[in-house]
Amino acid sequence: KIDLYRLAFAVIGTAIIGLVGVILGPPLWGIAQLLFGAWCLGVDTVGLAHESQGLVRSKQDRFNRAHKALTLGIGFITMALYAIPILQLLAPMAVTTGAAELSAWLSTQPTTQT
């Protein structure tokens, strides 16, 4: 099943970041692309765990916004593992398992309202 929402988000985000690169220059474009790529990888990886738990996309998005550090961290770890040739074979299983464990652990933690 293709998730057109996430695909459109990635395509539009990449186009906007491309325009930022033309206007603000290559260093800021590189940083923006790194952050956006990590965010997309994190959302996709954590989304696999959420879909197996039966969460709908609106709840997945709410979870990702509430736990931005988790989503970006998993995205950066995924990018780092994919950059090492031998680890590319093991990275999808390891990262998806880690994301599932972290999201399950966070969903059992008590929430604090401030």
C-alpha positions in Angstrom: 0.0 0.0 0.0 1.4 3.4 -1.0 1.0 6.2 1.5 0.5 9.1 -0.9 0.4 11.6 2.0 4.0 10.8 3.1 5.2 10.7 -0.5 3.7 14.1 -1.3 5.2 15.5 1.9 8.6 14.3 0.9 8.4 15.6 -2.7 7.0 19.0 -1.7 9.5 19.3 1.2 12.4 18.5 -1.1 11.2 21.1 -3.6 11.0 23.8 -0.9 14.4 22.9 0.4 15.8 23.1 -3.1 14.4 26.7 -3.4 16.0 27.5 0.0 19.3 26.2 -1.4 19.1 28.5 -4.4 18.2 31.5 -2.2 20.4 31.0 0.9 23.3 29.0 -0.4 24.7 25.5 -0.3 25.7 25.3 3.5 22.1 26.0 4.7 20.7 23.8 1.9 22.9 20.9 3.2 21.8 21.3 6.8 18.1 21.6 5.8 18.3 18.6 3.6 20.0 16.6 6.3 17.3 17.5 8.9 14.5 16.9 6.4 15.9 13.5 5.3 16.4 12.4 8.9 12.8 13.5 9.7 11.4 11.6 6.7 13.4 8.4 7.6 12.3 8.7 11.3 8.6 9.2 10.4 8.8 6.2 8.0 10.6 3.9 10.4 8.5 4.8 13.5 5.4 4.6 11.2 6.0 0.9 10.5 5.8 0.2 14.3 2.7 2.4 14.6 1.0 0.7 11.7 1.6 -2.7 13.3 -0.1 -1.4 16.5 -3.1 -0.2 14.4 -2.6 3.6 14.9 -4.1 5.8 12.2 -2.0 8.4 10.5 -3.4 11.3 12.5 -2.3 9.7 15.8 1.1 8.7 14.2 1.6 12.4 13.3 0.6 13.6 16.7 3.1 11.1 18.3 5.9 12.2 16.0 5.3 15.9 16.8 5.2 15.2 20.5 8.4 13.2 20.3 10.5 15.1 17.8 13.8 14.1 19.3 12.9 10.4 19.0 11.8 10.8 15.4 14.9 12.8 14.4 17.2 10.5 16.4 15.9 7.4 14.7 16.2 9.1 11.4 19.9 10.1 12.0 20.7 6.6 13.2 19.1 5.2 10.0 21.1 7.6 7.8 24.4 6.7 9.6 23.8 3.0 9.3 22.9 3.3 5.6 26.1 5.2 5.0 28.2 2.1 6.0 28.1 -0.5 3.2 28.0 -3.7 5.2 25.6 -2.4 7.7 23.1 -1.4 5.0 22.0 -5.1 5.0 21.2 -5.1 8.7 20.1 -1.5 9.2 16.4 -1.9 8.2 15.8 -4.7 10.7 17.7 -3.1 13.5 16.3 0.3 13.2 12.7 -0.9 12.8 13.0 -3.1 15.9 14.5 -0.2 17.8 11.8 2.2 16.7 9.1 -0.4 17.7 10.6 -0.9 21.1 11.0 2.9 21.8 7.5 3.7 20.6 6.0 0.9 22.7 8.0 2.0 25.7 6.9 5.7 25.3 3.3 4.7 24.9 3.3 3.1 28.3 5.0 6.0 30.1 2.8 8.3 32.1 2.2 11.7 30.4 2.7 15.0 32.3 0.4 17.9 31.6 1.9 21.3 32.1 
